[in-house]
């Protein structure tokens, strides 16, 4: 059965190198996973998409990237992070190119199909968490998983560079460049990553392992909280370019820059949330995150003026969401049974990703419904964050 280092020394040779390489691989995969969203405005103008069609196109990669984590996490327990990272990145590259082909052909159905398959890039999260967990002792797993989670900064790079690459190199060439980067990441994983000395492949079949993780109460408790924190991050990272254009009338590049700042802030906050969880406890960190998210969602709904007002509001919102993502997985690292970290991570990560799939659809469908612009969707986020805060403070979550 797979094990982690419950009584490991403070440092093991290769810890830092493997953590750094896994984080880079995760970041590359998240750039690929998010390659459609920064060009949402481009696709809207090219294909004359409605708000709902645009929202669905932007959100579709999140679906596979979320549900696929359940399988990827269980397979990581069985085959190890080195092999799984390599395979998943190698499989991602062709779909990046095919998305470029679909866009060049101006085909909305093909964009949906290949965008759906591109979602495989988002499954690497469920591979990296158990991989990093096995390299670090319990007292440092919050910090380690937080640093690894900063690889979600690939969404920031995508938001900032993807529209600029289109301007500099052209639409299809941009997808080729990203695909090459993904393949280089796959090669790096094979040659640079090593599974932790204490790691042993699980001898359980994949489906019973997933079922076992699903029977744990802690899996669903963490999934609910991660669905709010990470789901909020994914939703804003994918839909923010469209939101900023609709509400503040910025162009594609300007919207991408502001989205990148949002994502970078959340990325920086994630390892901070993990480290604070090691010191203060994850419950306190998650509670702070959800309280801040609830308050700032209300502020965003009132549309503070650009750029100082709106910019500072979104930066603070990203900060609180990032703290929460780090806090939740610091909690998972403490509570998940050692031989089921990958499986639990897969289920929790899947729900978190789904938490980012539905909000863009809701935002697109409820635009200027009942409340001005996106007020209805932001009101739902406020209610969810407030409910998560009450759940965090009032429930005996520490019981698995």
N, C-alpha and C positions, 0 to 999 in steps of 0.2 A: 504494500500500500504506500501511497505517497506520503511523505513526512516533511515537516519543516523543522527548523532548528530551535526547538523550545528552550534548549539550554546552551545555545551557541555562544562562543566568545564574542567580545565586543566587535572585533574586526576579523574578517576572513580574507585571505589573499584572493583578489579578483572581485571583491564586492563592488568597489567603486566603478571599475571598468565595465562590469556587466550591467550595473544600474544605468550608467551613462549610455551605453550602447542600446539598451532596451528603450530608454527614453527617447533617443534619436529615432529609433525604428517606429515607435509609437507616434511621434510627431510627423514623420513622413507619411504614415498610413492615414493620419487624420487630415493632412493636406489633401491627399487623394480623395478621401471620404467627403470632403467639403468642397470639391471643385465646382459643383453646379451652383451652389448658393450665391457666391459672389457675382455670378453672371446672370442672376435671376432677372435683373432689369434688362439685360441684353436679350435674353430669350423672350421676355414679355413683348419687347418692341419688334423683334424678328418674327415672332409667331402670332402676334396680336392676342396674347393670352388674357383671359379674365383673371380676377384676383384669386379665385378658387383654383384655376388651372396652374397659376404661378405657384401658389402655396403648395400644391400637391407635388409639382415637379421638384421644388426645393426640398421637400420633406422626404421624398421617396427613398433616397439612399439610407436614411435613418432607419427605415423599417428592417431591412436585412441586417444592417450593422447592429441593430438591437437584438432581434430574435436570434441571429446567428451566434451571439455571444454565449448562449446557453450551450450549444454544441462545442464551440471553440474552448470554453472553459473546461468542460469535461475532457475533451481531447488533450488539453494542456496537462491535466493530471496524468494522462496515460502516456503521452509522447514527449512531454517536456517543452519548455518555452523556445529553446533553440530551433528545433524542427518546425514548430508551429508558426513562429514569427517568419521564418524563411518561406514556408509554403504559402502563407496568407498574403505576404507582400508580392510574391511571384505571381499569384493568381489575380492580384489587384491590377497590375500594370496593363493587361490587355483591355480591361473594362474602362480604364481611363482613356485609352485610345478610341475605343468604340463610342464613348460619350462624345468625343471630338468628332467622330465620323457622323454621328446622329445630328449634332449641332450644325455641322457644315452642310448637311443635307436638308436642314430646316425641317426635321421630322419630329413632331411632338411625341407620337407613339414610340419611336425608337429611343428618344431621350428618356422616356419613362422606363422602358425595358432595360436599357443599359445602366441607367441611374439606379434602378432596383438592384441589379447585379453588382454595381460598384459598391453597394453597401457592405460587401465582404470586408472592405478596408476597415470598417468600424469595429470588427470583431476582435482586433488585436488587443484591445483593452483587457478582455477576459483571459488572455494569455499572459500579459505582462504582470498583472497583480500577483498570481501565484508564483510566477517566476521570481519576482523581486522578493516576495515574502520568504521564500526558501533561503535567500541569501542573508537575511537579517534576523537577529533575535527579536522577540516580542517587544522589548522596550524601545526598539528603534524602527519598528515597522510603520508607524504612522508617518515618520519623517521620510522613510524610503519610498513608501507607496505614494506619498504626496509629491516627491520629486519625480517619480515615474509619471504620475498623473499630469504633471506639467507638460508632458508631451502633447496634451490636447491643444497646446499652443500652435500645433499644425493648422488649426482653424484660423488662427490669427495670421499666420503666414499666407494662407490661402486668400483670406479676405483682403490682405494688403497687396500681395504680389500677383495673384491670378488676373485681376483686371488690368494691371500694369503690363504683365507679360503679353496679354492680348493686344494692347496698344503698341508694344515694342516689337513683338515677333509675329503677331498674327494669331488668329483663333486656334487653328489646328496645330500649329507649331507649339503653342502653349501646352496642349495636351501631350504632345510627344515629349516635351521637356520634363513634364511631371512624371510621365510613365518611366522615363529613363532614371529619374531620381528614385522612384519606387523600386526598380530592379537593382539599382546600386544598394539600396537599403536591404534588400533581400540577401545580396551577396555579403554585406557587412554582417548580417545576423548569423549567417552560416560560419563565417570565418572568425568572428569576434566574440560571439556569445558562447557561454558554457553554462550548463545547468549546475546548480549548487551542489557541493559535495554530499550533502545529506539527502538530496532529492532521490526518490525512488519511484519508478513508474507504478501507477495504480494498476492492480490486477483485476479490478472490477469492470464489467462491461459498461459502455458509455450510458446507455439508457437507464439502467438501474441506479447509476451514480447520480444522474440528473434527478431522478425520482426521489432519491434519498435526500438530496439538497432541498428539493421542493417540500419535503415533509418537515423540515426544520422551521420552527416559528421565527427564528432570528433572520432567516433568509427573507421572509416577507416583510418583517419589520424594517430591515435595512433597505429593501427594495422600495418601499413606500417613501422613505425619506430621500433616497437617492433619486427617485423619480421626480421629486420636486427640485432638488438642488442641481443635479446634472441635467435633468430635463429642461430646467429653466435656462441653463447655460447653452445647451444645444439649440433650443428654440430661438433664443436671441441671436446666437452666432449664425444660424442659417437664415433667419428672417429679417435681421436688423438692416441689411442693405435695402430691402424693399420698404421696411418701416420708415427708415430715415428719408428715403426718396419721397414717399407718400406724404409724410407729416411735415418734413422740413425742406423738401424740394432740392436736395443735394443730388449731384450727378453720380454716375456709377463709381468713379474713382474716389470722390469725396466720401461717399457712403462706405466704400470699402476701407478707407483709412480709419474712419470712426469705428467701424466694426472690428478692425484689427486691434485698436486700442482697448475696446471692451474685452476681447478675447485674451489679450496679453495680461490685462489686469486680473482676470479670473485665473489664468495660468500661474501667475506669481502668487496669488492668494492660496492656491491649492496646497503646495508644500507647507506654507505657513499654517494652514488649517491642520495638516497632519502633524507638524511639530508641536503646535499648541495642544493638540489632542494627547500627545505623549505626556505633556506637562500638566494640563488642566483637566483632562478627561474629555472624551469625544462628545459626551452628552452636552456639556457646556458650550462647546464650539458649535455643534449643530444647532442648538437653541439660539445662539447669537446670530447665526447665519439666517435662520428662518424668520426671526424677528425683523432683522434688517431688510430681508427680501420683501416681506409683507408691507412694510412702511414705504419702501422705495417704489414698489409697483404702483402705489397710489400716487406718488409724486410724478412718476412717468406719465400716468394717465392724464394729469393736468397739463401736460406738454410745456415744460419749462422752456424758456426762449433759448435759441441757439446763440452762441455755442457754449458759453460758460455754464449756463444753467443746465441745459440738456446734457452736455458733456460730462459735467461733474456728477450728475444724477446717474447716468449709465455706468460711469466708472465705479461709483459706490455700489451700485447694484451688482456689478461684476465681482467686486471684492467680496461681498457677502455670499454670492453663489459659489465662488471659488473656495472660500473657507468651508462651506458646507460639504462640497464634494470631497475635500481632504478629510474632514471630520468623519464622514460616513464610512469611508474605507479604512480609516484608522480603527473604527469600531468593528468593521468586518474582520480585520486582521486579528483583533483580540478575541472575538467571540466565535468565529467559524472553526469547526473541527479541523485539525491540521491536514487530514487526508482528503478534505472536501473543500479546500480553499478555492480551487479552480472552479468547481461546480457551483458553489455558492456565489462566487464572483460572477459567473456567467449569468445566473438568474438575476442577481441584483443589477448587473450592468445592462441586461436586456430591458428590465423595467425602466432603468434610468434613461436608456436610449429612446424607449417608447414615450417616455415623458417629454422628449424633444420632438417626437414625430407628430403628435396630435396638436400641440399649440399653434404651429404655423397654419394648419388646416382651419383651426378655430378662428385664428386671427383673420385669415382670408375670408372666411364665411360670415364673420360678424362685423366686418368693416362697416362702420357707420350704421350699425344696427343697435337701436335703443340708446346708445351712448355715442358721443362724437368719436370719429375715427376708430381707434383700436381700444377704446375705453372698456368695452365689454370683456374682451379677452384679458386685459390687465386686471380687471376686477376679479376674474376667476383665479388668476395667479395669486392675488392678495388673499382670497379665501383659502386656497390650497396651502399657502405658506403659513397662514394663521392656524389652520387645522394641523399641519405638521408640527408646529411649535407646541400646541396643546398635547399632541401625541407624545412628543419627545419628553415633555416635562411630567406628564401624568402616568405614563405606562412603565411597567417593569421590563424595559427593553433588554436589560442585561441578562435576562433569563433566555437561554437558547431554546 
